[in-house]
Amino acid sequence: MPIMTTVVGSYPQPAWLVDHEVLIRKGVPRVRASEVWRVAPEHRAEAIEAATLSAIADQEAAGVDVITDGEIGRESYFNHFATALGGVDQERIGTGVNRVGRHSDVPLVNGPIERSAPVELGAARFLRAHTDRTTKVTVPGPFTLSQLAQNEYYRDQRALAMAYADAVRAELLDLQAVGIDVLQIDEPYLQANVEAARQFGVEVMSAALAGITATTVVHTCYGYAVYVSDKSAGYPFLAELSEVPADFISIETSQPGLAPEVLADLLPRGVVLGVLDLSTHEVETPERVADRIRGALEYVVPTALAVSPDCGMKFLPRSVARAKLEAMVAGAAIVRAELT
């Protein structure tokens, strides 16, 4: 179907499940952050399932075509996978540099990166069992994983990134095997560490996606709007993404105010177009969404275009997230009707 609608990955977690103030204050967790949870460990799995059902129901009620589990059981898009791998020190914490130049706690790699067991498979099975719609699961990409780790084992960051690519590919293959329709790798640090991205970013993303037959997406962005207010500089690493063997490239365009002609750089890849600005609680009108879609259609054919929020919706109030998704779906419906 032309102009499919989706979410990038995350959806708001209920306030009874996580402490939003603690979560925002910590920044995006790179290592485990158990203090964000408000539910005791012995009850957490059941609570996460209940909240996940709500996230699925919200997306279905809004009319979203391709849905996720909202990443409800994750402290961040990154740390749930990154800290589950072998080769990561379970006692010591490393230090890395975040996108604004400050030091952050990150995984410390002191051995070979190994994925001894699936990480997101349980959540994926739960999602697949509780919706009839097209499903998507996200995994942090190998380049971003390598940029947010202290490396005390591999000879250089490229070798570390290739090891992460093997782990990500193994995860994607297992997710594909249980019937997940769309598999996405999240690579925000392509834009933060451009020099390294140009050295080996395309290589490691291609390795992670090798052999995947499900629909694949690479998502790249400037970071969550709650932390990054100015996104006007444009994408320094964009045209290179046309070389990655993914079906779609997912980018944010609303908050940055990007002109639609930048999409020409991504051909022949399809585009997941960010049409919802998550820096504001203002709900877009369907017509505003439709205008953004019409602009994109000057460069992308309808069947190669999907729409989504700019980034993950994790930090929005749930009522705002629901309303924005409804506007997005309505705007896509307007343009679909015009096409027919």
HELIX and SHEET records of a PDB file:
HELIX    1   1 HIS A   20  LYS A   26  1                                   7    
HELIX    2   2 SER A   34  VAL A   36  5                                   3    
HELIX    3   3 PRO A   41  ALA A   62  1                                  22    
HELIX    4   4 ASN A   79  ALA A   82  1                                   4    
HELIX    5   5 LEU A  121  ALA A  129  1                                   9    
HELIX    6   6 PRO A  142  GLN A  147  1                                   6    
HELIX    7   7 GLN A  157  ALA A  177  1                                  21    
HELIX    8   8 TYR A  189  ALA A  192  1                                   4    
HELIX    9   9 VAL A  194  LEU A  209  1                                  16    
HELIX   10  10 ALA A  239  GLU A  243  5                                   5    
HELIX   11  11 PRO A  260  LEU A  266  5                                   7    
HELIX   12  12 PRO A  286  ALA A  296  1                                  11    
HELIX   13  13 PRO A  302  ALA A  304  5                                   3    
HELIX   14  14 ARG A  318  LEU A  339  1                                  22    
SHEET    1   A 8 MET A   4  THR A   5  0                                        
SHEET    2   A 8 LEU A 305  PRO A 309  1                                        
SHEET    3   A 8 GLY A 270  LEU A 276  1                                        
SHEET    4   A 8 PHE A 248  GLU A 252  1                                        
SHEET    5   A 8 THR A 215  HIS A 219  1                                        
SHEET    6   A 8 VAL A 182  ASP A 186  1                                        
SHEET    7   A 8 THR A 134  PRO A 140  1                                        
SHEET    8   A 8 VAL A  66  ILE A  67  1                                        
SHEET    1   B 3 GLY A  86  VAL A  88  0                                        
SHEET    2   B 3 LEU A 108  GLU A 114 -1                                        
SHEET    3   B 3 GLN A 150  ASN A 151  1                                        
SHEET    1   C 2 GLY A  94  VAL A  97  0                                        
SHEET    2   C 2 HIS A 103  VAL A 106 -1                                        
END                                                                             
